[in-house]
Amino acid sequence: MLSVPSADLRTAIVGAGPCGLALARGLWLNSAQAAVFERNGGPSPRGFGFLLLGNGCDALRSLGLRPGESLGHRIDAVQILNLDGAVLAEYSLPEAVAVTRSQLVNALLEGAPKQLVRFGHQFDRFEWDGEMATAACFSNGLRHEADVFVAADGVRSQCRQALGATSRLRSGQVKEIVACVRLPTVDKELGGCFRKVLHPTEGLAVGLVPLGDGHVIWFVQFDSQQFPTPWMGEVGSFLDRHLAEFPEFVRDVVIVSDLSRAHLWHTVDEDLPNCWSHGNVVLAGDAAHPLLPFTSQGVNMALEDAVVLSRLLLESSGRDALIARFQEYERLRRPDVLRCLEAGRGMARDFMSPGQARFQIPVAA
Ligand SMILES: Cc1cc2nc3c(=O)[nH]c(=O)nc-3n(C[C@H](O)[C@H](O)[C@H](O)COP(=O)(O)OP(=O)(O)OC[C@H]3O[C@@H](n4cnc5c(N)ncnc54)[C@H](O)[C@@H]3O)c2cc1C
């Protein structure tokens, strides 16, 4: 926990994803005022689950949580397999934890003040006084005044659009189908191992991540230029067709899944905005920097942003100091985020180049 004195700033956070909730936690644990506004009627299961890496685990520990102990399931190794099921490469993951989105969200909300998150509030626009926002307005008519506004509203951030900081979102060429299935035997057999099976010549891979509670998350990554993206109703036949050559243990997992609950993830490949803040409004998590899926860093970077931002806000002596604090936030975070963005692009290029060795570890440190 942070020991710096809490600022009197009232912080309004848009978005109750991992970033918004981690930031709110960093603030309320230190008695600072925070309110989170979420468009959904309750916590969203979107994204199913994540691999928390060392940096994400450190961020959570600084918020009083215990990943790998009371939160999530430890993953010690990642295996890359070929279509025959032979192991092509194996890497140890010194500190990784598989966690569902709802486990993470619930943990971040543990002990939170009752009125912290206000569900059913879709951000619409800011009201401004010169360069400073004075209120966030929501489509249900609510108008909320605050001193600081944090846009943690994800990859298609309306707050970012309201700042005019958005470029046109560029769709990533690699897409992902993700689902979660209850399969206690497979979960047990995988133990602490994340398995990824690669097609040798085409941009196609399947990953299986055990959750340690009888469930397994699986994902299919595909190059959408080689494999035209299916509509949701066609996902079953898409998988039947393209996974025919994959090992039986992969097809068995996919076949028993409820595909109506699978998620088709249209990834985004976007350059970082020139600036992550405007006056007293700052972008964080996916709203500032969507990442490609290969790095497994989306949620980890979002948690790190939240921790850095909460520390800087707590240290801030008032509204006037905010601009310098936000510059400091960006100075601290931009190099790591840029590294992950480029790592993700490199991994995507390798994935889409048939025949090249692509046995690298599917995470960015
Ligand atoms: C299918 C899928 C699988 C993924 N798998 C992984 C993975 O394995 N590992 C990984 O690291 N990352 C993964 N990601 C990416 C990861 O989900 C994000 O990087 C991470 O959730 C970012 O957190 P965030 O809080 O910044 O944004 P989000 O999690 O997107 O949260 C944003 C929140 O803002 C809310 N919101 C949006 N617009 C508004 C509005 N106008 N008003 C109010 N509220 C709003 C949303 O409802 C949401 O609750 C996955 C994403 C998807 C879609």
The ligand as an ORCA input file, in Angstrom:
! r2SCAN-3c Opt
* xyz 0 1
  C     -11.668    -11.882    -26.108
  C     -10.523    -11.161    -25.468
  C      -9.489    -11.890    -24.912
  C      -8.413    -11.236    -24.326
  N      -7.398    -11.970    -23.803
  C      -6.359    -11.354    -23.201
  C      -5.309    -12.080    -22.574
  O      -5.294    -13.307    -22.583
  N      -4.329    -11.389    -21.953
  C      -4.309    -10.018    -21.915
  O      -3.412     -9.426    -21.314
  N      -5.270     -9.308    -22.500
  C      -6.281     -9.940    -23.143
  N      -7.250     -9.208    -23.730
  C      -7.124     -7.757    -23.706
  C      -7.577     -7.286    -22.375
  O      -8.937     -7.637    -22.215
  C      -7.400     -5.782    -22.255
  O      -6.082     -5.405    -22.593
  C      -7.679     -5.336    -20.841
  O      -8.955     -5.768    -20.460
  C      -7.563     -3.832    -20.752
  O      -8.202     -3.371    -19.602
  P      -8.934     -1.957    -19.599
  O      -9.505     -1.845    -18.238
  O      -8.000     -0.927    -20.100
  O     -10.084     -2.055    -20.690
  P     -11.365     -3.005    -20.739
  O     -11.093     -4.294    -20.089
  O     -11.804     -3.022    -22.159
  O     -12.452     -2.239    -19.852
  C     -13.077     -1.075    -20.304
  C     -14.396     -0.914    -19.565
  O     -14.970      0.317    -19.964
  C     -16.349      0.125    -20.223
  N     -16.770      1.151    -21.178
  C     -16.495      1.226    -22.495
  N     -17.038      2.301    -23.044
  C     -17.706      2.938    -22.061
  C     -18.481      4.140    -22.010
  N     -18.697      4.888    -23.091
  N     -19.015      4.515    -20.816
  C     -18.814      3.749    -19.685
  N     -18.104      2.620    -19.690
  C     -17.534      2.221    -20.861
  C     -16.418     -1.294    -20.780
  O     -17.727     -1.833    -20.653
  C     -15.407     -2.013    -19.888
  O     -15.976     -2.504    -18.708
  C      -8.358     -9.829    -24.295
  C      -9.425     -9.076    -24.842
  C     -10.487     -9.741    -25.431
  C     -11.613     -8.933    -26.023
*
